[in-house]
């Protein structure tokens, strides 16, 4: 019995495609990953990628403005609980660079600029939520992306 090349290719490629698609579908998205909230796992270099604000429970959340001179800044969180904030790229006036300390107690984090509760951490994005920032009942959500 003689098989055409097309039939052989279909018979070989179909199972391979099914295996590939099943494997790809089962792979967990990197953003779905949860990492331990410890000083060692959080330690790293970050940029502020988004800031959201909600005045109270009955108002919609909106993107809080980030100044151009702050959107390119670098926050380095060291495992020894020291930090360095580098006013990188477009420099603010005055220069906003500083060094200091950060702390983590359970899910409560204080990195001087962003103090609150770690809402989520997937090893590449650290989401910190602070409440009662400017008025009782408000909510500020800062998303820091590991560099």
C-alpha positions in Angstrom: 0.0 0.0 0.0 1.4 3.3 -1.0 0.9 6.4 1.1 1.1 10.0 -0.1 3.4 12.4 1.6 0.5 14.5 2.6 -1.2 11.6 4.4 2.0 10.7 6.2 2.6 14.3 7.3 -1.0 14.5 8.6 -0.6 11.3 10.5 2.7 12.4 12.1 1.9 16.1 12.6 -1.6 15.7 14.1 -0.4 13.8 17.2 2.6 16.1 17.6 0.4 19.2 17.4 -2.0 17.7 20.0 0.9 17.0 22.4 2.3 20.5 21.9 -1.1 22.2 22.4 -1.8 20.1 25.5 1.6 21.0 26.9 1.2 24.7 26.2 -2.3 24.7 27.7 -1.0 23.1 30.9 1.9 25.4 31.4 1.2 27.9 34.1 1.4 31.5 33.2 4.3 33.3 34.9 1.9 35.9 36.2 -0.2 33.2 37.9 2.8 32.1 40.0 2.7 33.0 43.7 6.0 33.4 45.5 6.7 33.4 49.2 6.5 36.9 50.7 9.8 37.0 52.4 12.6 39.6 52.4 14.8 37.2 50.5 12.3 36.6 47.7 11.2 40.2 47.4 14.8 41.6 47.4 15.6 42.9 44.0 15.4 45.9 41.7 12.0 47.4 40.8 10.3 50.1 38.8 6.9 51.6 39.5 4.8 50.3 36.7 1.3 51.5 37.8 -0.4 53.4 40.6 -4.2 53.2 41.1 -6.3 55.2 43.4 -9.8 54.7 44.8 -11.4 57.5 46.9 -13.9 55.2 48.6 -15.8 52.0 48.2 -18.5 53.6 46.0 -16.1 55.3 43.6 -14.3 53.7 40.6 -10.6 53.1 40.7 -8.5 55.2 38.4 -4.9 55.4 37.3 -3.1 57.8 39.5 -0.7 60.1 37.6 3.0 59.2 37.8 5.3 62.1 37.0 7.7 61.5 34.0 10.7 62.0 36.3 9.3 59.2 38.7 8.2 56.6 36.1 11.8 55.7 35.2 13.2 55.6 38.8 14.7 52.5 40.2 14.0 51.0 43.7 16.6 48.5 45.0 15.4 46.4 47.9 18.3 44.5 49.5 17.9 41.3 51.4 19.6 43.0 54.4 16.5 45.3 54.5 18.3 48.4 53.2 17.1 50.2 50.1 18.3 52.6 47.5 16.0 54.8 45.5 17.7 56.1 42.3 16.2 59.0 40.5 17.1 57.6 37.1 16.5 58.7 33.6 14.7 62.0 33.7 15.8 63.6 37.0 13.2 65.2 39.2 13.9 68.7 40.7 15.3 68.3 43.3 16.9 64.9 42.7 14.8 62.3 44.5 17.5 59.7 45.1 17.9 58.5 48.7 18.9 55.4 50.7 17.2 54.0 53.7 15.6 50.8 55.2 12.6 48.7 54.4 10.7 46.3 56.5 8.5 43.3 56.1 6.3 41.8 58.9 4.0 39.1 57.6 2.4 40.7 54.6 2.9 44.3 55.9 5.7 46.0 54.0 7.1 49.5 54.4 9.5 50.6 51.6 9.3 54.3 52.7 7.5 55.4 49.5 5.0 52.4 49.4 3.8 51.2 52.7 0.9 48.9 53.1 0.0 45.2 52.6 1.4 42.9 49.9 -1.6 42.1 47.9 0.2 39.8 45.6 3.8 38.8 44.6 4.6 36.5 41.7 8.4 37.0 41.8 8.2 39.6 39.0 5.4 41.9 40.2 5.0 43.2 43.7 1.5 44.7 44.4 1.3 46.8 47.5 -2.1 48.2 48.7 -2.4 51.0 51.2 -5.6 52.3 52.7 -6.6 55.5 54.4 -3.7 57.3 52.6 -5.3 60.7 52.1 -8.8 60.2 53.5 -10.5 57.5 55.5 -11.6 54.7 53.2 -9.4 55.4 50.3 -7.1 52.9 48.6 -3.8 53.3 46.8 -2.4 50.3 44.8 1.2 50.4 43.7 2.5 47.8 41.3 6.3 47.4 41.2 7.9 45.4 38.4 11.2 43.6 38.9 13.9 44.6 36.5 
